[in-house]
Amino acid sequence: MSKSRAEAAAGAPGIILRYLQEQNRPYSAQDVFGNLQKEHGLGKAAVVKALDQLAQQGKIKEKTYGKQKIYFADQDQFDTVSDADLHSLDAKIVALTAKVQSLQQSCRHMEAELKELTSALTTPEMQKEIQELKQECAQYTERLQNIKAATNHVTPEEKEQVYRERQKYCKEWRKRKRLTTELCDAILEGYPKSKKQFFEEVGIETDEDHNVKLPDP
């Protein structure tokens, strides 16, 4: 056992006795070990030994429930509390509980506000963004003015005429493709070679050869 661990074990009875008196509630050896180990560096064996020693000396009380022992401060050392004192303590508990809840709610609000402020832009960042937006706005304004000043606008009538002509030519394209396909299929019925060889000999180029797709109607 190291010197520091030995010193902690030697002082364990005093530390545990003060702890049980201050808390004044029942604990198992595991509870005491878990609550004091980090702060005081007490080992589990030292805690169990100290609790047994204190119980044998009558400084604390122990109760056995099945296989587990529970330890607590000797209640005889505390003054008897009257009903009035108990009611007063209950009232204080209620008031303190309400205060804790209020403080917790206040903390949540401040945490939310802090998160919002942390994610917000700083003044220099905001000034930079404003400048960039002004420049972008000026560019769009200039572009809009140029469009308005242009003399080559397409009228709605001209636009409609273009759509009609497109529809007309696509219809004719579809019709001629269908007729050509039917004619080729008829020839291929008695042609001794493949369709690809026929197209090569005749010199037919299909839309697919040039990755051209007939537009939808």
N, C-alpha and C positions, 0 to 999 in steps of 0.2 A: 504494500500500500504506500503511495507517495505521501510526502509530508503534508501537502495541502489537503489531500483526501483524509489523512489521519486527523488533522486539525479539525476538519469539518465534522468527522464522525465524533470527535471528542465534544464538540459543542452542540451536537445534534439534540440532546435532551432539552437544553435551554431554549434552542430555536423552536423546537416543536411545541414545548410547553407554552411559550409566548403566543405562538400561532393559534393553538387551540383555544387559549383564553381570549384572544382578540376576536376570533371568528365565532366562538361559542356555538358551534354546531358539530354534529357527528361526522366523522370521516373514517374511511378505511385506511389501512396502511398504504395502499396503492394511491389513494387520493392525496394523502400527505406527501408521499414521494413525488407524485406528479406536480403538485403545487409548489414544492420547495426545492426540487432538484436543480432547476435552472438557476435560481437566484443564489442558492447556498452551496450547490455542488454536492448534495447529499446522495449517497448510494442507497439502493433499496435495502440492503442488509443493515446499514446503519440506522435507517428509519425504523425498521421493524424492531431492532434491538432497543432503540431509544424509547419507543412506544411501550414495549414490554417492561422496561425499567421504570418508566414513569408510572405505569399502572401498578406495579408491585410496590412502589413507594407511596401509593395513594394520592399522587399529585394529579392524576387524571383517572377517569372511569373507563371501563371497557365492558362491552356487551358482545355476546356471541350469538350470531344468527346463522344457524346451520354450520357451514364450514368457514364463515367469514367473521372476523372480529371488527367491531366498530368502537372507535375511541372518541371521547369528548371531555371537555373540561369539567371539573368537579363543581357542581352547581351550588354546593354549600358555601363557596367562597363569594358568591354574588348576593347582593342585597335583595330582599324580597320586593317584588314590584307589585304595587297596588293596581286595582282595576283602573283607577283614574290615570295612573302613569301609563298603563297599557293603551288606554284610549288616546292619550296624548301622543304616544309613540306611533299609533296607527294613523293619527291625523298628520303627523310629520311625514310618515311614509307616503301617504296619499299626496301631500303637497310636493314632496321631493320627486315623486314619480311624475306628477304633472309638469314639474320644472324640467325634468330630464327629457320628457317627450317634447316639450317646447323647444329646448335647446337642440335636440336631435333634428327637429323640423327646420329650425333656423340654420343648422349646419348643412342640411340637404339643399336648402335654398342657396346658401353661399357657395356650395360645391357646384351647383348648376350654373350659377353666375360666373364662377371662376372658369368653368369649362367653356362657357360661351365666350368669355373675354380672351381665353387662351387661344381659341380657334379663330378669333376675329383678326382682321388685318391690322398691322401696326400703321401709325400715321404715315411714315415714309412709303410703305407698301401701298397704302390707299392713294396717296398722292401720285405715285407712279402709275397705278391702274387708271386713275382719272385722266392722266396725260395721254396714256395709250388709247383710251376710249375716245378722247377728243380727236386724236389723230385719225382713228378709224372712222369716226363720224364725218370728219372733213373729207376723207377719201370717198365715202359713200355719197356725200352731198355733191362733190365734183362729178362723180360718175352719173348721178341722176340728172344734173344740169346738162351734161353732154348728151345724154339720151334724149332729153326734152328738146335740145337744140338741133338734133339730127333731122335731116329732111327726107331720109329714106325709110320712113315708117311704112309698115305694111298695113293697109286698111283691112277692116274685117271682111269686106267683099273679096279683096285679093286673097286673103287667107282661106276663105271658103272655096274660092275657085281652085286653089292649089289642092285642097282636100278632095274636091270632086274629080279633078284630073287624076290624082293618085288612085282613087277608087276605080276609075274607069280603066286605067292602064293595068292595075292589078287584076281586074276582072278579065281583061283580054289575055293577060299573061297566064292566068289559071286555065282559061279556055284552050289556048294553044298548047299548053303543056299536056292537058288531058287528051287532046286530039293526037298529038305526037306520040304519046304513050300508047294509045289504042292502036295507032298505025304500026308502031314498032312491034307491039305484041302480036299483031296479025302476021307480020312478016316473019317473026321469029318462030312461029308455029311450024313453018316448013324450012327454016334455015338450019343447015347442018352444024353450024358452029355455035359458040356461046354468045350470050348477049353482049359481053364485053368486047369480044372479037368483032362482032357486027358493028358496034359503035365506033371502033377504031377504024374499020375498013370504010365505013360511010363518012366518018369525020364528025360524028355527033358528040357535042359536049353538053353535059348535064349541069343543072344548078349545083348538084352535090360536088361536082368536080371543082367548082370554084367557091365552095363553101357559101353558097347563096341560098337563102331561105325565103320562100314566098311569104309575104306579109299576111297576117290574118285578115279576113274580110272586114 
